[in-house]
Amino acid sequence: MITSINQERVLQPFQGMKDSYNKAMYKYWTVQRSTEVYAAAYINQAKEEAKQSFMQDKRERAEQAKKELNAIYHELKDWSFEDPYLSRIDKQVITTEDKVLAEMQRDKEMKLLEAEMRATEETEDFRRLLVRYGSDKLFHDLITAEMRSRAQRAGDKGASFIFCLQS
């Protein structure tokens, strides 16, 4: 399911990045303060080494985040949807009447979902709708289509909807 837990999983490798930066730059800062002891070439070399060290750490963290994104993608790619009739009918043998009643109930839920989507403004509310209705393929497709259309209408401000779709 699409939750803020997935977002936390992606951002987790970046925690503690400030400490990593401080460790990488500490040597340079101590060398830079002692201009009377060290030559300018050595100070520049220390600066480049600190930059390279931090950039390497940043690349490693980005690779971990990419691996996590890939894992989340594969989890969501294997999303299985429930049968629209079996989830609404508690019988072994399903008759035509049962299917008609299930369709009527589904249509009622669809109208309710559309009303909820019209009233929804925040991406977190769309995530809740996906959690609640996402096991039905038609509802899932309807919600994601609405999120995409809102992202397109919002332009640059629609980035939160796009992130919600990707997470």
Residue, then its C-alpha position, 0 to 999 in steps of 0.5 A: m500500500i502507498t503510505s508515508i512509511n514508504q517515504e520514510r524508507v526512501l529518506q532513511p539513508f539520508q538521516g545523519m547526513k549533516d554529521s557526515y558533512n561535519k566529519a568530512m569538513y572537520k579536517y579542512w576547517t582545522v587546516q584552513r584556520s592555520t594559514e600560518v602553518y600550512a601552505a595554500a596548496y595544502i589547504n586547497q588539497a584538504k578542501e578538495e579531499a573533504k569535498q570528494s569525501f562528502m560527495q562519495d558519501k552522498r553518492e552512496r546514500a543516493e544509491q541506497a535510496k535508489k535501491e529502496l525505491n526499486a524495492i518499493y516499485h517492485e512491491l507495488k508492481d505486484w499489487s493484486f486486486e480483489d474480485p469485485y463480486l467475491s468481496r461483496i458476496d458471502k456465498q459459494v455459488i454466485t447467482t445473477e441476482d447476487k452480481v446485480l446487487a454487488e454491481m449496485q453496491r459498487d456503483k454506490e461506492m463509486k459515487l461516494l468515492e467521486a464525491e470524496m475526491r471532489a472534496t479532497e485537496e491534500t495528497e495525504d487524503f488521496r493516500r487514505l482513499l487509495v488505502r481504503y479503495g485501492s484493492d479494487k482495480l477500477f477504484h484504484d485507476l480512478i483515484t490515480a487518474e484524478m491525482r494525475s489530472r490534478a498534478q497537471r492542472a497544478g503545474d509546478k505545485g503538483a509535485s506532491f501529487i506526483f510524489c504521492l503516485q510514485s510512493 
